[in-house]
């Protein structure tokens, strides 16, 4: 695949809870990437063993906000999310602690 499979990790309260309790990490990935490509990309980039990959396509959402000039409407694009489960005893360090 020519483009990058892993786009960015998802850092949120829910993803932090999943990583702490179950060893699962969330990533925004390319929409055309399959589970095997995601597994290979995580193992190559972070040097860990991946035991399972779950994917979901998150739908786009409409957003609006009030400003002085009136109501502004827009959309947030749809994206593909991958939840990667690592082997027992392994973890990822996104912040370099």
C-alpha positions, 0 to 999 in steps of 0.5 A, spaced: 500 500 500 502 506 497 499 511 503 500 510 510 496 505 514 496 508 521 494 515 521 494 517 528 493 514 535 486 516 539 488 519 545 481 519 549 479 517 556 475 511 553 482 509 550 486 510 556 481 506 560 482 500 555 489 501 554 490 500 562 485 495 563 485 490 557 491 492 553 487 495 547 490 501 543 486 505 538 488 508 532 485 512 526 487 508 520 486 508 512 479 507 510 482 501 505 487 498 510 485 491 512 486 488 519 492 484 516 495 490 514 494 494 520 497 488 524 503 489 520 504 496 521 503 496 528 508 491 529 513 494 525 512 501 528 512 499 535 516 493 536 510 489 539 506 483 538 499 484 536 494 478 538 487 481 535 485 487 531 478 490 531 475 495 526 469 500 525 468 505 520 465 511 524 460 515 521 460 523 519 457 528 524 454 534 522 456 540 527 454 547 528 456 553 532 454 560 534 458 566 532 457 573 532 455 573 524 450 567 525 450 560 525 455 556 522 454 549 520 459 544 517 461 536 517 466 532 521 469 527 516 468 519 517 474 515 519 476 508 520 478 506 527 482 500 529 482 497 536 488 493 537 489 488 542 496 486 544 499 480 547 499 479 554 504 483 558 506 488 552 504 495 552 505 502 548 508 508 550 505 514 546 508 520 550 515 517 551 515 516 559 
